[in-house]
Amino acid sequence: MSIDLLLQSIDHQFPVREANLNGETLSGLRLNDGIVLSSSFRASQFTRARLTSMTFQECDFSGASFADASVDKCTFVDCRASGSDWRRARLSQSAFMTSDFSHSDFGESRLNQTTVMRCVLAHTILRKASLSQSALMGCDLDNVVLDNAKLTNAAITQADLRTAQLKGLSCDTIHFSECDLSERDLSGLMLARANLSGAKLKGTNLSGTDLSGSVLTGASLVGADLSGARAPNTLFVRADLQAARLRNANLTQCIFVEARLDGCDLSGTQLGTAVFTRASARGASFAGSDLSYALMHHAMVDGSDFSGTRFLRTDFHCASTECSRFVNQHGILNTVPERAVAELYDPSRVIPL
């Protein structure tokens, strides 16, 4: 099939099937409202092309170039595009599904309201790329390069990022739900307002990282290093922080409800108005920390060190503090018997027969 016949078919809204345009030059062309099925564009040139409302299914774009192209409201399904070039491309309101983009280059590209689902992006370069209101869902991101990329209101979910290159990555309101970032060095990164629910962060270095307003509900942070991290107003509900290091971190107004902090180092940490209701922090160190107005309701802090800790109306109602070290107990609110009895017979906790 010639390029002219391709354009005519698309203009007349006639689906193109099994076309062979390998190595052809389509640079600067406009392709609108067309459907292309089971066709091959290997090593073809789409540089500076404008694709709008196009659908490509089971097509081969291996080695093709979309550099500086505009891709708007397009759909790519079950396509092969390994080794393709998308540098500085603008992708808007498009969808890429179950396709192979391994070893491709998306450097300095801009993805806006674009979804990439169950695609192979192994060894793909997204250096200095910008993702806004876009999502990479369930993709293979083995050795993906995200150096100096900027993610705003974006999502990367159910991905193994243990081999990803993340130097200089900047995120604002990013979803990393159920991602594996174990043992990674994320120190100093901007991860404000990130959603890391269920993420695997075992042994991860998050020291000096900005996690302000983030969500780490159910995340695994065993042995992680959050020393000096800035994470006020962050949710650690049911998170596992056993043996984690949080020295000198800013964790004011954080929620640790039902979290596990056994053996955690919170020395010198700002924990004003933090909530530890039903949390387990046995053998943890709170030495020199600020627990002003913190709530420790029903928390288990047996064997913990509170020496030099600042207390100001810190509520230890029904907390378990056996063998804990309190050098200065001024400012602590202890259990009120009447309140404990009222909680014991709280109708909302009674299980009907």
C-alpha positions in Angstrom: 0.0 0.0 0.0 1.2 3.5 -0.9 1.1 6.5 1.5 -1.5 8.1 -0.8 -3.8 5.1 -0.6 -3.4 5.1 3.2 -4.4 8.7 3.4 -7.4 8.2 1.0 -8.6 5.2 3.1 -8.4 7.2 6.3 -10.1 10.2 4.7 -13.0 8.0 3.6 -13.1 6.3 7.1 -12.3 3.0 5.5 -10.3 0.7 7.9 -6.8 0.0 6.7 -5.8 -3.7 7.0 -2.5 -5.5 6.6 -0.7 -2.5 5.0 3.1 -2.6 4.6 4.7 0.8 4.9 8.0 -0.2 6.3 10.7 2.5 6.1 8.2 5.0 4.6 8.3 8.7 5.4 5.1 10.1 6.9 6.8 13.1 8.5 4.6 16.1 9.0 1.4 14.4 7.8 -2.0 14.7 9.4 -3.9 11.5 10.2 -7.4 12.0 11.6 -10.2 9.7 12.6 -8.8 6.5 11.1 -8.5 2.8 12.0 -5.4 0.8 11.1 -5.3 -2.9 11.7 -2.5 -5.5 11.5 -0.2 -3.2 9.5 3.5 -2.7 9.5 5.4 0.6 9.9 8.8 -0.7 10.8 11.5 2.0 10.8 9.0 4.5 9.3 9.2 8.2 10.0 6.3 10.0 11.8 8.4 13.0 12.9 6.4 16.1 13.4 3.3 14.2 12.3 -0.1 15.1 13.8 -2.2 12.1 14.7 -5.8 12.8 16.0 -8.4 10.2 17.0 -6.5 7.4 15.3 -6.8 3.7 16.3 -3.9 1.3 15.7 -4.4 -2.4 16.6 -1.8 -5.1 16.2 0.5 -2.8 14.2 4.3 -3.0 14.1 6.1 0.3 14.8 9.5 -1.3 15.7 12.3 1.3 15.2 9.8 3.9 14.0 10.3 7.6 14.8 7.6 9.8 16.4 10.0 12.5 17.4 8.3 15.9 17.8 5.0 14.3 16.8 1.6 15.3 18.2 -0.6 12.3 19.3 -4.0 13.4 20.4 -6.9 11.1 21.4 -5.3 8.1 19.8 -5.4 4.4 20.8 -2.6 1.8 20.4 -3.7 -1.8 21.2 -1.4 -4.9 21.0 1.2 -3.0 19.0 4.9 -3.7 18.7 7.1 -0.6 19.0 10.4 -1.7 20.5 13.3 0.6 19.8 10.9 3.4 18.7 11.7 7.1 19.1 9.2 9.4 20.8 11.5 12.2 21.9 9.8 15.5 22.5 6.5 14.0 21.4 3.2 15.4 22.8 0.8 12.7 23.8 -2.6 13.9 24.9 -5.8 12.0 26.0 -4.4 8.8 24.4 -4.3 5.2 25.4 -1.6 2.6 25.0 -2.6 -1.0 25.9 -0.8 -4.3 26.0 1.9 -3.0 23.7 5.7 -3.4 23.6 7.7 -0.2 23.9 10.9 -1.7 25.3 14.2 0.1 24.6 12.2 3.1 23.3 13.1 6.7 23.9 10.5 9.1 25.3 13.0 11.7 26.4 11.5 15.1 27.0 8.1 13.9 25.9 4.9 15.3 27.4 2.1 12.9 28.4 -1.1 14.6 29.4 -4.2 12.6 30.4 -2.7 9.6 28.8 -3.0 6.0 30.0 -0.4 3.3 29.5 -1.8 -0.1 30.6 0.0 -3.5 30.8 2.7 -2.4 28.4 6.3 -3.4 28.3 8.5 -0.4 29.0 11.7 -2.3 30.0 14.8 -0.2 29.3 12.7 2.6 28.1 14.0 6.2 28.5 11.7 8.8 30.0 14.4 11.2 31.0 13.1 14.7 31.5 9.6 13.6 30.4 6.6 15.3 31.9 3.5 13.2 33.0 0.4 15.1 33.9 -2.8 13.4 34.8 -1.4 10.3 33.2 -1.0 6.7 34.4 1.4 3.8 33.9 -0.7 0.8 35.2 0.6 -2.7 35.5 3.5 -2.1 33.2 6.9 -3.8 33.0 9.3 -1.0 34.0 12.5 -3.1 34.3 15.4 -0.7 34.1 13.2 2.2 33.0 14.9 5.6 33.1 13.0 8.3 34.9 15.9 10.6 35.6 14.8 14.3 36.1 11.2 13.4 35.0 8.4 15.4 36.4 5.2 13.6 37.5 2.2 15.8 38.4 -1.2 14.2 39.3 0.1 11.0 37.7 0.1 7.3 38.7 2.4 4.4 38.5 0.7 1.4 39.9 1.5 -2.3 40.5 5.0 -1.9 39.1 8.4 -3.3 40.1 10.7 -0.2 40.3 13.6 -1.8 42.0 15.8 -1.4 38.9 14.3 1.9 37.8 16.6 5.0 37.5 15.0 7.8 39.5 17.7 10.4 39.9 16.3 13.9 40.1 12.7 12.6 39.8 10.1 15.2 40.9 6.6 14.2 42.0 3.6 16.1 43.1 0.4 14.2 43.9 1.7 10.9 42.5 0.2 7.4 43.0 2.8 4.7 43.6 0.1 2.2 44.9 1.4 -1.4 45.3 4.7 -0.6 43.7 7.9 -2.3 44.8 10.7 0.2 45.7 12.5 -2.0 48.2 16.1 -1.2 48.9 16.1 1.8 46.6 17.8 5.1 47.3 15.1 7.8 47.2 16.9 10.2 49.5 16.1 13.9 48.9 13.4 13.3 46.3 10.2 15.4 46.1 7.3 13.0 46.8 4.8 15.5 48.3 1.2 14.3 48.4 2.2 10.9 47.0 0.0 7.9 47.4 2.1 4.9 48.4 -0.6 2.7 49.8 0.5 -0.9 49.9 3.9 0.0 48.5 6.9 -2.2 49.3 9.6 0.1 50.8 11.6 -2.4 52.8 15.1 -1.1 53.5 14.4 2.0 51.3 16.4 5.1 51.8 14.0 8.0 52.2 16.2 10.2 54.2 15.6 13.9 53.6 12.7 13.1 51.3 9.7 15.4 51.1 6.6 13.2 51.8 4.4 16.0 53.0 0.7 15.0 53.0 1.4 11.6 51.5 -0.5 8.4 52.1 1.4 5.2 53.1 -1.6 3.2 54.4 -0.6 -0.5 54.6 2.9 0.2 53.2 5.8 -1.9 54.2 8.7 0.2 55.6 10.6 -2.4 57.6 14.1 -1.1 58.2 13.5 1.9 56.0 15.5 5.1 56.6 13.4 8.3 56.9 15.9 10.3 58.9 15.4 14.0 58.4 12.4 13.4 56.2 9.7 16.1 55.9 6.4 14.3 56.2 3.9 16.4 58.1 0.2 15.4 57.7 1.1 12.0 56.3 -1.0 8.8 56.8 0.9 5.8 58.1 -2.3 3.9 59.0 -1.5 0.1 59.4 1.9 0.7 58.0 4.8 -1.6 59.0 7.7 0.5 60.3 9.4 -2.0 62.4 13.1 -1.1 62.9 12.7 1.9 60.7 14.9 5.0 61.3 13.0 8.3 61.6 15.5 10.4 63.6 15.0 14.1 63.4 12.1 13.8 60.9 9.2 16.2 60.8 6.1 14.0 61.4 3.8 16.5 62.9 0.1 15.7 62.6 0.9 12.3 61.2 -1.5 9.4 61.7 -0.1 6.1 62.9 -3.3 4.3 63.8 -2.7 0.6 64.1 0.8 1.0 62.7 3.7 -1.2 63.7 6.7 0.7 65.0 8.4 -1.9 67.2 12.1 -1.1 67.5 11.7 2.1 65.6 14.1 5.0 66.1 12.1 8.3 66.5 14.8 10.2 68.4 14.6 13.9 68.0 11.5 13.6 65.8 8.8 16.2 65.7 5.5 14.4 66.5 3.3 17.2 67.7 -0.4 16.2 67.5 0.5 12.9 66.0 -2.0 10.0 66.5 -0.7 6.6 67.7 -4.1 5.0 68.5 -3.8 1.2 68.8 -0.3 1.4 67.4 2.5 -1.0 68.5 5.8 0.7 69.3 7.4 -1.7 71.7 11.1 -1.0 72.3 11.0 2.2 70.2 13.1 5.3 71.0 11.3 8.6 71.4 14.3 10.2 73.1 14.4 13.9 72.6 11.3 13.9 70.4 8.4 16.4 70.6 5.1 14.6 71.5 3.1 17.7 72.3 -0.7 17.1 72.1 0.0 13.6 70.6 -2.6 10.9 71.2 -1.3 7.5 72.4 -4.7 5.9 73.0 -4.5 2.2 73.6 -1.0 2.2 72.1 1.6 -0.4 73.1 4.9 1.3 73.9 6.3 -1.3 76.4 10.0 -1.0 76.8 10.3 2.3 74.9 12.5 5.2 75.7 10.9 8.6 76.3 13.9 10.2 78.0 14.1 13.9 77.2 10.8 13.8 75.4 8.7 16.9 75.3 5.2 16.3 76.6 2.3 18.8 76.5 -1.2 17.4 77.1 0.1 14.1 75.6 -2.7 11.6 76.0 -1.6 8.1 77.1 -5.2 6.9 77.9 -5.2 3.1 78.3 -1.7 2.9 76.7 0.6 0.0 77.7 3.9 1.4 79.1 5.4 -1.4 81.0 9.2 -1.0 81.4 9.1 2.2 79.4 11.6 4.9 80.5 10.1 8.3 81.4 12.6 10.8 82.8 10.2 13.7 82.8 6.5 12.9 83.0 5.3 16.5 83.2 2.5 17.1 80.6 1.3 13.5 80.3 -2.5 12.7 80.5 -3.0 9.3 82.1 -5.9 7.0 81.9 -9.3 8.3 83.2 -11.1 5.4 84.8 -14.6 6.7 83.9 -13.5 7.0 80.2 -12.1 3.5 80.2 -15.3 2.1 81.5 -17.3 4.0 79.0 -15.2 2.7 76.2 -15.6 -0.9 77.5 -19.3 -0.6 77.3 -19.5 1.5 74.2 -22.7 0.4 72.3 -21.0 0.8 69.0 -18.5 -1.9 69.9 -21.1 -4.4 71.1 -21.5 -7.4 68.7 -25.2 -8.4 68.4 -26.1 -12.0 69.2 
